Amino acid sequence: MQRERKGPKMASTATATALIDSDIHSTVPNVEALFPYLPRHWIEHVNQSVFKGASTTYYPPRAPIAARPGSAPPDGPAGSSLALLRSQVLDPLGVEIAILNCLYAIDSLHNPEAAVAFARAVNDWQIAEWLEKDDRLRASIVVPVQLPELAAAEIARVGDHPGFVQVLLPVRSEHPYGSRIHRPLWEAIATQHLVAGIHFGGAPGNPPFPSGWPSYYFEEYAGMAQVFQSQLASIISEGVLDLFPTLRIALLESGFTWLPAFMWRFDKEWRNLRRLVPWVKRAPSEYIREHVRLTVQPLDAPPTWRDMERTIAQIDGDHMLLFATDYPHPHGANPLETLLPHLPDTLARKIRSENARDLYGLA
Ligand code: ZN
């Protein structure tokens, strides 16, 4: 699963203690921070109307899962300070490389010109304010995912920047990601040898559940694994991975202990119904093991560590899991304390850094 592209040069620390954090969040502090990167038209629009850019967030600001104590600087929201990211994560944990996922909700903007302009601004802001200030950082390209051809154009515009290793796709989407409407997006990701990072959240305007709108954010948060499952079913059933066989997908902040039962059922029904999708040549679990990786935060852990090892064995997943802190979101369990010390050294090393190094083609 080696990538062809390389990141910026840096000293390799491919040792047993190397640590790669595959899910960290950089937050746009306010719309004014994007002004240096926006066309004059949109600056005037923000200054003269009630439109202030994307105002939706996938995490209600006062929800307990939105921010660790101390992760917000005095003048901005959690995740908006590079200095705090350095002092709270990168330096104390000795992180070699961290992948930034900026959850600016471009998918909530229904004006197409605004969606394109603000996606471009966020990417240029990521380059100037984060990637160029710390060579431990890599980032995901933010795209107007609801406009796949324009998303592809944005990937072509910045995809050659060595700091971008991934395209960020909110797991909640207007159409399932396997749908033909998304082909230009997949083609652009494959052409640029980037990873498709499907992350928790999304604001496409449709309900998060197939059965409709839940009453409480708690339901949406706890039930998000269902949405990840639906995207995997769509991508595999529509033949995206046959059409683009080099594609790699990272499921970010999805949990992973739901995966064994999902793969068993998906394989069983494929045996029953594969004549309906003859282009799906292999059992779905084979596509998942080859193309899909998952971050370990949040850790939906069973009660004993023997069970956890068994879960990883059930998905044949020693090559599939990626360490992540999900900073600044708090999840209670810290994988460095509650997961990795309990696993065999070889497996712990793969989760700490080797699987991510392979996935993202990091030197
Ligand atoms: Zn995350």
Residues whose N, C-alpha, C, O or C-beta is under 5 A from the ligand:
A	BS01	ZN	D23 E253 D326
